[in-house]
Each structure stands twice: as C-alpha cells, then as structure tokens.
Amino acid sequence: MPDHQFINRDALIQTIQQEEKVWDVLVIGGGATGLGVALDAVSRGYKTLLVEQSDFAKGTSSRSTKLVHGGVRYLAQGDVMLVREASVERGLLTRNAPHLVKNQTFIIPIYNYWDRLKYTMGLKLYDWISGKLSLGASVFISRKKTIESIPGIKTEGLLGGVLYHDGQFDDSRLAINLVQSILENGGSAINYMRVVDLLKSADQKINGAVIQDEETGKKFHIKTKAVVNATGVFVDAILQMDNHSGKKTICVSQGVHLVLDKTFYPSEHALMIPETSDGRVLFAVPWHNKVVVGTTDTLVDEASLEPHALEKEISFILETASLYFTKKPERSDILSVFAGLRPLAAPAEGEQKTKEISRSHKIIISTSGLFTILGGKWTTYRKMGQDMVDCIEKKLKWRHKKTTTASMHIYGYVEKVNWNDPLYFYGCDGIKIRERMNGTANEWISESLKIHKLQVQWAVEHEMARTVEDVLSRRTRALLLNARESIRIAPEVAKIMSVGLHKDEQWVKQQVEDYTRLANNYILN
Ligand SMILES: Cc1cc2nc3c(=O)[nH]c(=O)nc-3n(C[C@H](O)[C@H](O)[C@H](O)COP(=O)(O)OP(=O)(O)OC[C@H]3O[C@@H](n4cnc5c(N)ncnc54)[C@H](O)[C@@H]3O)c2cc1C
C-alpha cells in the first residue's frame, strides 16, 4: 500500500467543477451503504463521486452496536439465508480490515434446560453456516466458568453459558478508511456536500444533480449516468426530489446505547441477552476500554442526524444491565448516551403496525432511473455495494465488470495488530503517526482517552476532518467514550485544527460553542 496522500478537500472540489465531466456513478450518502456502493463502483473502474451532506458516517453508521455479525437473532427467526450472507461478509471484513475487526467471544447466560438445548444447537448451526469463514467454534461452558467470565452475573438458577464468536469493530473508523480506499482507487468522496436537486433529461430520465457545498453555499451542477440514493433514513427526501407526489416509504425506529466504565462489566467476553423482559436482544460489548450496552427499538416521529435518547430507553437499559453487571449502574455513571436510527417499512393505509425493512437490503429503481438502496447492516455493506452496482450495470445495459472488493484490503490494513496499542485503529498509519510524535508520545491532550495532538493534525491532513465534532466523534471516539472529557479537550482540539485549516480565533470560539452544545446531549444530568 503506498503512503497515503494529504487529502485536500478544495482539490477534490476542483475535480467536480469541470463542467464537461460526466461521472458514471454519483452516490448520495456517506454512510456504510453509500461507501460500499462507491468502493464497488471504483473497483470496477467506474468514474465515481460520493457526496455526504454532513461528515462521513455522521448518521446511523457511527451509532451502531459495533458488531460485525452473522446475526444470532435472525437465526432464531429462521432467516438462514440472511445469516449465511452476513457470516460470509463478516469473514471477508475480518480478512480485509484486520486492524478494525476483532474476533470477539460472546456469552449467552443459560437459566433453563430448554434454553441450553436451543442455544447450544442454534450456535452450532451458526458456526456451521459460516463454514470456512467461522471465527471459532461455540461451546457450552459450566456455571463456574460463566461466573468467572462474567463476575456480576445473576447466579440464581444459572446453569452455565454458551460461548460463541462474532466480530467487533469501530464503525466510523471503518467509514473513514473506506473513504481513503475510494480515493486511493481513483474515486472521489466529499463531505459537507449536499444533493439539493436532481436533474433530468427531456425524456424525464435522471442525468445529474445539483450539489451544494455546505461550507460555502456554492452550488455545482453534476452530470452523471447513474444516481444512487443511499441516504438511510433520509431516502424519502431524495425520492421526493425525484417524484414530488411520491408516497412515504419508511418510518423510523430508534436504538439507544449507553457507554459505561469497564469496572461495571470487567469481562473480556461480550454479553448477549437474547430475550430481555420485553423480548428484545441486549448486548454489552467491551469497546476501547469501556463497555457499550444496548440497544432499544422505539418508533420516533422523524429522521434526524442527532437523535435524542428517550428517558424510558435509558431506564430500560440500566435496569436490564443491573441484572448482569458487577455494580448496578446509575444515570450519573453513564459516560455517554447515543442513539441511531433504522428505517422501517411505512405502514400501508389503514395498517397500524410497521414492519422492519428486511435486514437483508432492498433496491428500488424509479421510472426516472433513480437507484435507491436501503436496509441491510454495516456487516453486509460490501455485498450491498456489489448488488447495487450489478443492478446498475444490468439496468443501464453496461458490460458486466467484476467487482474486486471481496479480496480488496481496506485502507489501513496491517497483518498483525496490537490491540493494546492506543493507536491500533489507525492500522498502517499508526507507525507514521508515532514517528511524527517525535519525543512527545506521552503528551496526550486527554490522558484517559489517549488522544494526542498529532491525531488531531492527522485527522485534518489525512482524514478530511472539518470540524471539532468530526475529530472528537468520528476520527477519534471521544464523544461516545466520555462526552464530558471530550468537552474538556474541545478548545485545544479547535486550536490545533485552526492551524491546519487556516481558520481564525472566531472560528475556534464558534467550534467550541457548537461542539459543547452538541456533546451536552450525550450527557445525562
Ligand atoms: C441502533 C442500531 C444498531 C446497529 N448495530 C449494528 C451492528 O452492530 N452491526 C451491524 O452490522 N449493523 C448494525 N446496525 C445497522 C447499521 O448501522 C446500518 O445498517 C448502517 O449504518 C446504515 O448505513 P446507511 O449508509 O444506510 O445510513 P446512514 O449511516 O444514516 O447514512 C446515510 C447518509 O446519507 C446522508 N445524506 C442524507 N441526505 C443527503 C443529501 N441530500 N445529500 C448528501 N448526503 C445525504 C446522511 O447525512 C447520512 O450520513 C445498527 C443500526 C442501528 C439503528
């Protein structure tokens, strides 16, 4: 892999300013789905541009449970094909981005003989479905071993546990590395660039888009052969740009996670509770030296880039976690609370209930030729990209070209990972960052979160970070790991960024104010 170039957003904008340029594929949305589509398209040699209205992974893609998984839950629902697809993708991602995907053991505590039989057999099937790409065999472990592994667990009636393997990852870091892979393979991807309108030919076929630079307000007219709507819970807004009288296709459900100190759950194994008091699945997953607990499933009125956790979701997670944790967590113990949104199929008229859009993805082609892709999971982002580009080739009668993403190393790839290195998630860039630290390796801006001045500079120069939030939420994970600490270091981060971005004191002040306001929503008072 060559040394990565300095990413200059202005230079990228230059490439889209050339009026005569016709792109093959324009992708709207810089979350998992859009990035998967764009990487697949560049891997086949198509001229590809991806635009994201905010920062890459600002939406749901930085707010997941951080699992790269086949989906034990879907197996319980009998969806073997989906589990097979996701298990294969889990294996491919583990191979292609080993610096970000960890083989994680999970334990399901068992309290009755029926569950023992069900989960032992079920997880054997789970192992078998993933075949050669399995991350390790599942086993039943004794009561004693379960208690040793999860010291706080409720012991009354405990028979033992089923231990199995799945993947665990850093979602927004993967998104940033995918952007770097897209650029490295000759594509373009730009953040803070919003699609504000679609352009059509005389016969009403989509042949371009109007995009607006959210930093300057400047608009550009883009010519393209295909437009992909990969905007997650915002798909309807783009569908309505295409057809103003289009019906609502989705409504939105929210999932909340709480982040706690490791002392509440001092285990190297993740915990999977397949059926909580109200029938939901709950995970407690060790992540960057903390533990992430979630998630919930609550209908909300509208899609937003900054959804707010509801009180009842927070209480539900705290109560359920208390049954399994060493110490009972209180509201004041929560280091950060974050919410993500999933699309649900909108109910037909007269219908009351909503149905989740299949965890397997869905592609819609409108009469004007707009390609929309939604549903799926982070784990299957690559396959979703492949299916979308296959579909474009077929619909537009392009000669089929083979994707290379199944074996493509994602930017940052390294063969050996030291998970104890605080810079491990940079993969191959970790060495370069360390070299530049040059005698200041222990001078962290945040000692507890292990964030160094050099990481902030690196994010500006090599990872297209434009705001303090980009650095503290998605280039590092400070906002999710400890929102209060992230507010404390925001002024220093803003100052460092202002040098690289050539900004003045006023910018620094505004950034700190904006960030503090936002981060306060991740803190419970
Ligand atoms: C609570 C929760 C937990 C989950 N946990 C897991 C997990 O552990 N493992 C797993 O595999 N999957 C998980 N998922 C699923 C996974 O996170 C999603 O499938 C995935 O992130 C969706 O990505 P996306 O790109 O479709 O949407 P998003 O990430 O929301 O991206 C859409 C993007 O489009 C942009 N956009 C919108 N309008 C415009 C416009 N006009 N112009 C330009 N850009 C625009 C938005 O700003 C946004 O960034 C979870 C989902 C939820 C809700």
The ligand as an SDF file (V2000), in Angstrom:
LIG
                    3D

 53 58  0  0  0  0  0  0  0  0999 V2000
  -29.1640    1.1390   16.9160 C   0  0  0  0  0  0  0  0  0  0  0  0
  -28.5390    0.4250   15.7640 C   0  0  0  0  0  0  0  0  0  0  0  0
  -27.5220   -0.5010   15.9930 C   0  0  0  0  0  0  0  0  0  0  0  0
  -26.9410   -1.1760   14.9200 C   0  0  0  0  0  0  0  0  0  0  0  0
  -25.9170   -2.0550   15.1590 N   0  0  0  0  0  0  0  0  0  0  0  0
  -25.3570   -2.7230   14.1310 C   0  0  0  0  0  0  0  0  0  0  0  0
  -24.2790   -3.6170   14.3690 C   0  0  0  0  0  0  0  0  0  0  0  0
  -23.8200   -3.8050   15.4870 O   0  0  0  0  0  0  0  0  0  0  0  0
  -23.7490   -4.2640   13.3000 N   0  0  0  0  0  0  0  0  0  0  0  0
  -24.2280   -4.0930   12.0360 C   0  0  0  0  0  0  0  0  0  0  0  0
  -23.7370   -4.7480   11.1160 O   0  0  0  0  0  0  0  0  0  0  0  0
  -25.2260   -3.2110   11.7780 N   0  0  0  0  0  0  0  0  0  0  0  0
  -25.7840   -2.5140   12.7840 C   0  0  0  0  0  0  0  0  0  0  0  0
  -26.7920   -1.6200   12.5480 N   0  0  0  0  0  0  0  0  0  0  0  0
  -27.1740   -1.3350   11.1630 C   0  0  0  0  0  0  0  0  0  0  0  0
  -26.1930   -0.3430   10.5140 C   0  0  0  0  0  0  0  0  0  0  0  0
  -25.7080    0.5780   11.4340 O   0  0  0  0  0  0  0  0  0  0  0  0
  -26.9150    0.3640    9.3640 C   0  0  0  0  0  0  0  0  0  0  0  0
  -27.4490   -0.6080    8.5010 O   0  0  0  0  0  0  0  0  0  0  0  0
  -25.9930    1.2680    8.5570 C   0  0  0  0  0  0  0  0  0  0  0  0
  -25.2060    2.0930    9.3740 O   0  0  0  0  0  0  0  0  0  0  0  0
  -26.8500    2.1250    7.6470 C   0  0  0  0  0  0  0  0  0  0  0  0
  -25.9950    2.8850    6.8310 O   0  0  0  0  0  0  0  0  0  0  0  0
  -26.5720    3.8580    5.7380 P   0  0  0  0  0  0  0  0  0  0  0  0
  -25.4250    4.3290    4.9400 O   0  0  0  0  0  0  0  0  0  0  0  0
  -27.6730    3.1850    5.0060 O   0  0  0  0  0  0  0  0  0  0  0  0
  -27.2510    5.0500    6.5500 O   0  0  0  0  0  0  0  0  0  0  0  0
  -26.5420    6.2790    7.2830 P   0  0  0  0  0  0  0  0  0  0  0  0
  -25.3620    5.8690    8.0480 O   0  0  0  0  0  0  0  0  0  0  0  0
  -27.5990    7.0030    8.0440 O   0  0  0  0  0  0  0  0  0  0  0  0
  -26.0230    7.1820    6.0830 O   0  0  0  0  0  0  0  0  0  0  0  0
  -26.8660    7.9500    5.2600 C   0  0  0  0  0  0  0  0  0  0  0  0
  -26.1390    9.2450    4.9800 C   0  0  0  0  0  0  0  0  0  0  0  0
  -26.8150    9.9770    3.9480 O   0  0  0  0  0  0  0  0  0  0  0  0
  -26.5570   11.3410    4.1670 C   0  0  0  0  0  0  0  0  0  0  0  0
  -27.4990   12.1660    3.4030 N   0  0  0  0  0  0  0  0  0  0  0  0
  -28.8380   12.2930    3.6050 C   0  0  0  0  0  0  0  0  0  0  0  0
  -29.3530   13.1640    2.7230 N   0  0  0  0  0  0  0  0  0  0  0  0
  -28.3420   13.6030    1.9320 C   0  0  0  0  0  0  0  0  0  0  0  0
  -28.2500   14.5300    0.8480 C   0  0  0  0  0  0  0  0  0  0  0  0
  -29.3260   15.1840    0.3930 N   0  0  0  0  0  0  0  0  0  0  0  0
  -27.0400   14.7500    0.2580 N   0  0  0  0  0  0  0  0  0  0  0  0
  -25.9230   14.0840    0.7200 C   0  0  0  0  0  0  0  0  0  0  0  0
  -25.9590   13.2210    1.7580 N   0  0  0  0  0  0  0  0  0  0  0  0
  -27.1450   12.9620    2.3550 C   0  0  0  0  0  0  0  0  0  0  0  0
  -26.7270   11.4680    5.6790 C   0  0  0  0  0  0  0  0  0  0  0  0
  -26.1280   12.6450    6.1680 O   0  0  0  0  0  0  0  0  0  0  0  0
  -26.1000   10.1860    6.1850 C   0  0  0  0  0  0  0  0  0  0  0  0
  -24.7600   10.3530    6.5910 O   0  0  0  0  0  0  0  0  0  0  0  0
  -27.3900   -0.9190   13.6030 C   0  0  0  0  0  0  0  0  0  0  0  0
  -28.4190    0.0140   13.3820 C   0  0  0  0  0  0  0  0  0  0  0  0
  -28.9910    0.6740   14.4470 C   0  0  0  0  0  0  0  0  0  0  0  0
  -30.0760    1.6720   14.1920 C   0  0  0  0  0  0  0  0  0  0  0  0
  1  2  1  0
  2  3  1  0
  2 52  2  0
  3  4  2  0
  4  5  1  0
  4 50  1  0
  5  6  2  0
  6  7  1  0
  6 13  1  0
  7  8  2  0
  7  9  1  0
  9 10  1  0
 10 11  2  0
 10 12  1  0
 12 13  2  0
 13 14  1  0
 14 15  1  0
 14 50  1  0
 15 16  1  0
 16 17  1  0
 16 18  1  0
 18 19  1  0
 18 20  1  0
 20 21  1  0
 20 22  1  0
 22 23  1  0
 23 24  1  0
 24 25  2  0
 24 26  1  0
 24 27  1  0
 27 28  1  0
 28 29  2  0
 28 30  1  0
 28 31  1  0
 31 32  1  0
 32 33  1  0
 33 34  1  0
 33 48  1  0
 34 35  1  0
 35 36  1  0
 35 46  1  0
 36 37  1  0
 36 45  1  0
 37 38  2  0
 38 39  1  0
 39 40  1  0
 39 45  2  0
 40 41  1  0
 40 42  2  0
 42 43  1  0
 43 44  2  0
 44 45  1  0
 46 47  1  0
 46 48  1  0
 48 49  1  0
 50 51  2  0
 51 52  1  0
 52 53  1  0
M  END
$$$$
